[in-house]
Amino acid sequence: MSTFPTARDVRTTPEGLLWEPSPRWVRGRKGDTTVVDSRHPVLVWEPAVPVPTYAFPHDEVREDLLSPAKNPPTGTHTGSRIFYDLQIADESVENAAWTYPADDLAEYIAFEWFRRVGRGLDHWYEEEEEIFIHPRDPHKRVDAVPGSRHVRVEIGGTVVADTHRPVLLFETGLPTRYYIPREDVRLDLFEPTDHSTGCPYKGTATYWSWQGEPGVPGVPGVPPNIVWSYPEPLPAVGAVKDLLAFYNEAVDIVVDGEALERPVTPFTEALSGQSST
């Protein structure tokens, strides 16, 4: 009889890596070629990197498509020294894979994700669902909960959204996001952009930037792409479909009469450096 662990089954290495086995069936493809087909992956967290990476046993990787890297970026990925170039037909991808320096992980190979760093494998699947950007962290929750709180959003003193029917999105490590029906948002004050982002927990988002009232002086310090929506969210957060959310870090939000402080998050620095007005 096996005992199911009740606590986080994470191991550590002297190099500062955290890792744990994953029960998920994971496949990675480059174009139409399956490079990884693994039922025994492990998740690896590198120091100061908030999201995990998958690594796979050698015998669950198409090693015939890999060759020692011609220009290895030695020292990256927590001091890794062994890198591989990926060769598929006439296409070569430099440093698409690597082996971590830890003894515990010497028998595993990790891969870059194209949609995260611009090179590597471009399609990834957990079981039969395609995932994007990076693996999902099994210790992170994302819950979309319909609510009845009174939520008001202001930019430079102008009320841009006012609702009693938000969907509150609770995501581990981030502030609560308030998703608001379009009818309760003054979209006439914003313009759609061609910016989009992908999230392995929520899907692909589209964005709007603040333009303000015609003829009214602009509000300084408002970053672009301050509003987003998920037109086709993943099933787990289907309640946010077509609703609109604002960066708490850059707007003023009042919930049930209480003004929220602007939080400091991983997005704060990027937003402060991209003011559009």
C-alpha positions as CSV (number, residue, x, y, z in Angstrom):
1,M,0.0,0.0,0.0
2,S,1.3,3.4,-1.0
3,T,0.8,6.5,1.2
4,F,-0.4,9.6,-0.5
5,P,1.6,12.6,0.7
6,T,-0.4,15.2,2.6
7,A,2.3,17.9,2.4
8,R,4.1,19.4,-0.6
9,D,6.5,16.8,-1.9
10,V,9.3,19.2,-3.0
11,R,12.9,18.2,-2.8
12,T,15.8,20.7,-2.7
13,T,19.3,20.6,-4.2
14,P,22.6,22.2,-3.0
15,E,22.3,24.5,-6.1
16,G,19.1,26.0,-4.8
17,L,16.7,24.2,-7.1
18,L,13.4,22.9,-5.9
19,W,11.8,20.0,-7.7
20,E,9.0,17.4,-7.4
21,P,7.6,14.6,-9.5
22,S,4.4,15.3,-11.5
23,P,1.7,12.7,-12.2
24,R,0.7,14.4,-15.5
25,W,1.2,13.1,-19.0
26,V,3.2,15.8,-20.8
27,R,4.0,16.1,-24.5
28,G,6.0,18.8,-26.3
29,R,6.1,19.4,-30.0
30,K,8.1,21.5,-32.5
31,G,5.7,22.0,-35.4
32,D,4.4,18.5,-36.2
33,T,7.2,16.6,-34.5
34,T,6.7,15.2,-31.0
35,V,10.0,15.8,-29.2
36,V,8.8,14.9,-25.6
37,D,6.3,12.3,-24.6
38,S,6.6,11.8,-20.9
39,R,4.6,10.1,-18.2
40,H,7.2,10.7,-15.6
41,P,8.0,14.5,-15.7
42,V,9.3,16.5,-12.9
43,L,8.6,20.2,-12.1
44,V,11.7,22.3,-11.4
45,W,11.7,25.8,-9.7
46,E,14.9,27.8,-10.2
47,P,15.9,30.4,-7.7
48,A,14.2,33.8,-8.1
49,V,12.0,32.4,-11.0
50,P,8.4,32.4,-9.9
51,V,7.1,29.8,-12.4
52,P,8.2,26.1,-12.8
53,T,9.8,24.3,-15.8
54,Y,9.3,20.7,-16.8
55,A,12.2,18.3,-17.1
56,F,11.9,14.8,-18.5
57,P,13.7,11.4,-18.3
58,H,16.1,10.9,-21.2
59,D,14.3,7.9,-22.5
60,E,11.1,10.0,-22.9
61,V,12.8,12.5,-25.1
62,R,13.8,12.3,-28.8
63,E,17.5,12.5,-28.1
64,D,18.2,11.7,-31.7
65,L,17.0,15.2,-32.5
66,L,19.5,16.8,-30.0
67,S,23.1,17.5,-30.4
68,P,25.6,19.3,-28.1
69,A,25.1,23.1,-28.3
70,K,27.4,25.0,-30.5
71,N,27.1,28.2,-28.5
72,P,26.0,27.1,-25.0
73,P,24.9,30.0,-22.7
74,T,27.0,28.5,-19.8
75,G,25.9,29.7,-16.4
76,T,22.2,30.2,-17.2
77,H,19.5,28.0,-15.7
78,T,21.2,27.9,-12.3
79,G,24.7,27.2,-13.6
80,S,23.8,24.6,-16.1
81,R,26.8,23.5,-18.3
82,I,25.2,21.0,-20.7
83,F,23.0,22.5,-23.4
84,Y,21.6,21.0,-26.6
85,D,20.6,22.3,-30.0
86,L,17.4,20.9,-31.6
87,Q,17.5,19.8,-35.2
88,I,14.3,19.0,-37.1
89,A,14.7,18.6,-40.9
90,D,16.3,21.9,-42.0
91,E,15.4,23.8,-38.9
92,S,17.9,24.2,-36.1
93,V,17.0,25.7,-32.6
94,E,20.0,26.8,-30.6
95,N,20.0,25.9,-26.9
96,A,16.5,24.5,-27.0
97,A,17.3,22.1,-24.1
98,W,19.6,21.6,-21.1
99,T,20.5,19.5,-18.2
100,Y,20.5,21.0,-14.7
101,P,23.8,20.8,-12.7
102,A,22.2,19.0,-9.7
103,D,23.0,15.4,-9.2
104,D,19.3,14.7,-8.4
105,L,18.3,16.0,-11.9
106,A,21.2,14.6,-14.0
107,E,19.0,12.1,-15.7
108,Y,16.5,14.7,-16.8
109,I,16.4,17.1,-19.8
110,A,14.5,20.5,-19.7
111,F,13.3,22.4,-22.7
112,E,12.6,26.1,-23.5
113,W,9.0,27.1,-24.3
114,F,8.7,29.2,-27.5
115,R,5.9,31.3,-26.3
116,R,7.8,32.2,-23.2
117,V,11.3,33.0,-24.5
118,G,11.0,33.0,-28.3
119,R,12.7,29.6,-28.9
120,G,12.2,26.0,-28.1
121,L,9.1,23.8,-28.4
122,D,6.0,25.6,-29.6
123,H,3.2,23.3,-28.5
124,W,2.8,21.7,-25.1
125,Y,0.0,19.4,-23.7
126,E,-0.9,18.2,-20.2
127,E,-3.0,15.1,-20.8
128,E,-5.2,16.3,-23.8
129,E,-5.2,20.0,-23.0
130,E,-2.8,22.4,-24.6
131,I,-1.0,24.7,-22.2
132,F,0.8,27.9,-22.9
133,I,3.8,30.0,-21.7
134,H,4.9,27.7,-18.8
135,P,3.7,24.7,-16.8
136,R,1.0,25.2,-14.3
137,D,2.1,25.3,-10.7
138,P,0.2,22.6,-8.9
139,H,0.5,24.6,-5.7
140,K,-1.2,27.7,-7.2
141,R,-5.0,28.3,-7.2
142,V,-7.0,30.5,-9.6
143,D,-10.7,30.8,-8.6
144,A,-13.2,33.0,-10.4
145,V,-16.1,33.7,-8.0
146,P,-19.2,35.7,-9.0
147,G,-19.9,38.4,-6.4
148,S,-22.3,41.3,-5.5
149,R,-19.8,43.8,-4.1
150,H,-20.0,47.4,-5.2
151,V,-16.8,48.0,-7.2
152,R,-15.9,51.4,-8.6
153,V,-12.8,52.1,-10.7
154,E,-11.4,55.6,-11.2
155,I,-8.6,57.0,-13.4
156,G,-7.5,60.5,-12.5
157,G,-10.8,61.1,-10.7
158,T,-13.0,59.9,-13.6
159,V,-15.2,56.9,-12.8
160,V,-14.5,54.4,-15.6
161,A,-16.4,51.4,-14.1
162,D,-19.2,51.0,-11.6
163,T,-20.8,47.6,-10.8
164,H,-22.6,45.5,-8.3
165,R,-22.0,42.3,-10.2
166,P,-18.3,41.7,-10.5
167,V,-16.5,38.4,-10.8
168,L,-13.7,38.3,-8.3
169,L,-10.6,36.4,-9.5
170,F,-8.4,35.1,-6.7
171,E,-5.0,34.0,-7.9
172,T,-2.2,32.8,-5.6
173,G,0.5,35.5,-5.2
174,L,-1.5,38.3,-6.9
175,P,-4.1,40.8,-5.7
176,T,-7.8,40.1,-6.3
177,R,-8.8,41.1,-9.8
178,Y,-12.2,42.5,-10.3
179,Y,-13.8,41.5,-13.6
180,I,-16.6,43.8,-14.6
181,P,-19.4,43.4,-17.2
182,R,-18.9,45.6,-20.2
183,E,-22.2,47.4,-19.7
184,D,-20.7,48.7,-16.4
185,V,-17.5,50.0,-18.0
186,R,-17.1,53.2,-19.9
187,L,-15.3,51.6,-22.9
188,D,-15.8,54.9,-24.8
189,L,-12.8,56.2,-22.8
190,F,-10.6,53.4,-24.0
191,E,-9.3,52.1,-27.4
192,P,-8.5,48.5,-28.3
193,T,-4.9,47.7,-29.0
194,D,-3.2,44.8,-30.8
195,H,-1.5,43.7,-27.6
196,S,-2.2,40.2,-26.3
197,T,-0.9,37.9,-23.6
198,G,-1.2,34.2,-22.8
199,C,-1.7,32.6,-19.4
200,P,-1.6,28.9,-18.6
201,Y,-4.4,29.3,-16.1
202,K,-6.8,31.7,-17.9
203,G,-6.1,31.7,-21.6
204,T,-5.4,34.5,-24.1
205,A,-6.2,38.1,-23.2
206,T,-6.9,41.1,-25.4
207,Y,-6.3,44.7,-24.2
208,W,-7.5,48.4,-24.2
209,S,-5.6,51.6,-23.5
210,W,-6.8,54.7,-21.8
211,Q,-7.7,57.6,-24.2
212,G,-9.9,59.7,-21.9
213,E,-12.6,62.2,-22.8
214,P,-12.2,64.1,-26.1
215,G,-10.9,67.6,-25.5
216,V,-10.1,66.9,-21.8
217,P,-6.5,67.1,-20.7
218,G,-4.9,63.7,-20.3
219,V,-4.1,62.0,-17.1
220,P,-0.3,61.7,-16.6
221,G,1.2,58.3,-15.7
222,V,-1.4,56.0,-17.2
223,P,0.3,53.0,-18.7
224,P,-1.0,51.5,-22.0
225,N,-2.9,48.2,-22.0
226,I,-4.4,48.9,-18.7
227,V,-7.6,47.0,-19.3
228,W,-7.9,43.4,-20.4
229,S,-10.5,40.7,-21.2
230,Y,-10.5,36.9,-21.9
231,P,-12.9,36.4,-24.9
232,E,-12.3,32.6,-24.7
233,P,-11.1,31.8,-21.2
234,L,-10.1,28.3,-20.1
235,P,-12.9,26.3,-18.6
236,A,-11.7,26.6,-15.0
237,V,-12.3,30.4,-15.1
238,G,-15.2,30.5,-17.6
239,A,-17.0,33.0,-15.4
240,V,-14.7,35.9,-16.6
241,K,-15.6,35.4,-20.3
242,D,-15.8,38.8,-22.0
243,L,-15.6,40.7,-18.6
244,L,-13.1,43.5,-18.2
245,A,-10.4,43.9,-15.5
246,F,-8.1,46.8,-14.6
247,Y,-4.6,46.7,-13.2
248,N,-5.0,47.4,-9.5
249,E,-1.4,48.7,-9.6
250,A,-2.3,51.6,-11.8
251,V,-5.9,52.7,-11.2
252,D,-8.0,53.6,-8.1
253,I,-10.4,50.9,-7.0
254,V,-13.1,51.3,-4.3
255,V,-14.8,48.2,-3.0
256,D,-17.9,48.6,-0.8
257,G,-16.9,52.1,0.0
258,E,-13.3,51.2,0.9
259,A,-10.5,52.6,-1.2
260,L,-7.9,49.8,-2.0
261,E,-4.2,50.6,-1.8
262,R,-2.4,50.1,-5.0
263,P,-0.4,46.8,-4.6
264,V,3.2,46.2,-5.5
265,T,3.4,43.1,-7.7
266,P,5.6,41.7,-10.4
267,F,3.7,43.9,-12.9
268,T,4.3,47.2,-11.0
269,E,7.7,48.0,-12.5
270,A,6.7,47.2,-16.0
271,L,3.6,49.3,-15.7
272,S,5.4,52.3,-14.2
273,G,7.9,52.2,-17.1
274,Q,5.3,52.3,-19.9
275,S,3.2,55.4,-19.2
276,S,1.3,56.4,-22.3
277,T,0.3,59.9,-21.2
